[in-house]
Amino acid sequence: MKPIDHPTTGLTRRACLVLVGSALSGCGGGGLASLVPGTGGTGSPLYSQGSISGFGSVIVNGIKFDDTQATVLIDGAAAKSSDLRLGMVAGVQGQRSAANATLGTAAAIEVWSIALGPVESVSGITFVASGMTIDTDSNTVFEGISAGSSLTTGQTVSVWGLQVATDGSRWRATRVNLVAASTNRVVTGLVSSQTTLNGWVLSGAGSLPTNTMVRLQGTSTDSTHLNVSSTQVLNYGFETYAEGTLEIEGVVTSIPANGRFMLGNIMVDASALALSTLVSQLAVGNQIEVYGSWTSGVLLASQIALEGEQSKGIEIEAKIETFTSVADFVMRGQRCDATPVKLSDTLATKLSTWKGLIKVKGTILGEVLMVTELEFEN
């Protein structure tokens, strides 16, 4: 589509995106289930996990996936691509374009939250919910609140994020939604007991696999007891994708030794000589993206991208859903503010009446996308 107008200012982008390495799938009645990556069709098979950083085609790990034919699941329920939101952690099964490595076609997209429940405490930009310590930063997308520090005890939140501690007790939020209070709960952690997880006393969970990261969903009647209705195992089933490429984003959770380290709860083998310099510089807490293949329960890295210090760049190509002003309009469910672009009066009027597609780029500031580039498209 040919741009009609392209007012623009500089766009700050970081080197690569962020993700908690967790492939999830749900089932009822507390039974175990997992998302098993598939080939997503013929061509160059690809399984990519990352926080969603744009729309038009859904963007994960810098790849624009055509999602027009993809099946979509959000927390185990059938959904549409239009229901996806920035910052949600997505697992995309599909294939990469042979002509352009930044393009792909998605066959299936699956998204799961990692926590749901009341805020138990708040300390600066960190809060506790579902027995999990959750950090927020400049890349966290918010809905219903402006920042992590704005949360108050008792408010109910749904959270997507990156695993920061190997036992799943601490996470870095990629998206936080303020939601209505209910008895529904989600908790994620490492199984060390059949009867408890992150301080919750469990019932109806069945037999949980010890030393395995799981996501439990259920209801509670008080602050300590969880009646489990479904269980998902994290990062299970990659061995079935041995013929394809994996692209996993995450946080380094162990000090590299002999070329190996933990990414979330995934073991990464980065012993290839070409990676030695970068691996020697890695530290616990670094956010990285690992490309490679799954071999004998290990992610064998062929490439590693270290995240930059700057805030994540966002791109949305869509129609305006609601328009209040240049400083307040909504695209793909995301509130946008285009005042940094400094539109002329003519273009501001055009923005208010435009019925076609618009492409915007910018960075997240709390619950608002601050637009730094804008295009009107035929």
Secondary structure, DSSP 8 states (H G I E B T S, - for coil): --EEE--B------SS-----------STT----------SSSEEEEEEEE--EETTEEETTEEEE-TT-EEEETTEEE-GGG--TT-EEEEEEEE-SS-TTEEEEEEEEE--SEEEEEEEEETTEEEETTEEEE--TT-EEESSS-GGG--TT-EEEEEEEE-STTSSEEEEEEEEEE---SEEEEEEE-S-SSEETTEEEES-----TT-EEEEEEEESSSSEEEEEEEEETT--GGGGTTSEEEEEEEB-S--BTTEEEETTEEEE---GGGHHHHHH--TT-EEEEEEEEETTEEEEEEEEE--SS--EEEEEE-EEEEEETTEEEETTEEEE-GGG---HHHHHHHHH--S-EEEEEEEETTEEEEEEEEEE-
